[in-house]
Amino acid sequence: MIHILYWHILLQIQKGASSSHADDTKGMKCAVIDWTILEGQMLNPPLSCKYKSEHGFRHDQTGALLCPTGIDWNVPK
């Protein structure tokens, strides 16, 4: 009986940890967009807080931020 109780507690802890991780990454998408845009600047095309598929190297402005130093993002390879 005690073993089942411990197992249930462990599952609840894991469920809470997974849920908080999802909330953290969800909030980070909008925070990163806000951080990368200078005040008064617009992203073209705009980035969505809901979807990550258009972020990163797929977008010119975020790709330029991720580009390693010494490599010019604007020079096609």
Phi, psi and omega in degrees: 000317180295322179300317179294321178297314177299318179299317179297317179296316179298320178296321179293321177296315179296320178298317178295319179295317179296319180295318180291325177297318179295320178295320180296313182290329177296316180289332181291328182302313179290322180296320180293320177298314179298323182290324185277342182264125175287153182301130181086354181269148177242144174270138179230111357287157180294153177258145179263144174283342185275329188238132179269349188297334182264000182272177175078221184289349180281349181242135185301315184286319177285328176297320178296325178290329181274346184295134179298150177297148181091350177243129179273117181300329185280354178265115180293147179257000000 
